[in-house]
Amino acid sequence: MPYRRSLSGIRRFHRLLRRWRIVIDVVARLERLATLRDSGVLTEEEFAAEKAKIFL
């Protein structure tokens, strides 16, 4: 049925959108950490520790 295919496509789109939001969030967090590191607020070790937390 066309309706079911359309609904299936919408569900796939929403799953993809959720994944992209996660990716965008990770990138934004890494950028913030890099800014803090580059400005001297975080040491390289602190940056590495915080970065590791993001990927766990």
C-alpha positions in Angstrom: 0.0 0.0 0.0 1.3 3.5 -0.8 0.4 4.7 2.7 2.6 2.1 4.4 5.5 2.8 2.1 5.1 6.5 2.9 5.0 5.8 6.6 8.0 3.6 6.4 9.9 6.3 4.6 9.0 8.8 7.3 10.2 6.5 10.0 13.5 6.0 8.2 13.9 9.7 7.8 13.3 10.3 11.5 15.9 7.6 12.4 18.4 9.3 10.1 17.6 12.7 11.6 18.2 11.4 15.1 21.6 10.0 14.0 22.5 13.3 12.4 21.5 15.2 15.6 23.8 13.0 17.6 26.7 13.6 15.2 26.1 17.3 15.2 26.0 17.3 19.0 29.3 15.4 19.2 31.0 17.8 16.8 29.7 20.9 18.7 31.0 19.4 22.0 34.4 18.7 20.5 34.6 22.2 19.1 33.8 23.7 22.5 36.4 21.5 24.1 39.0 22.5 21.5 38.2 26.2 22.1 38.7 25.8 25.8 42.0 23.9 25.2 43.2 26.5 22.7 42.4 29.4 25.0 44.3 27.7 27.9 41.3 26.9 30.1 42.0 23.1 29.6 45.3 21.4 29.5 46.0 18.8 26.7 45.4 16.1 29.3 42.1 17.5 30.4 41.1 17.9 26.8 41.9 14.3 26.0 40.0 13.1 29.1 36.9 15.0 28.3 37.1 14.0 24.6 37.3 10.3 25.7 34.1 10.8 27.8 32.3 12.0 24.7 33.1 8.8 22.8 32.1 6.4 25.6 
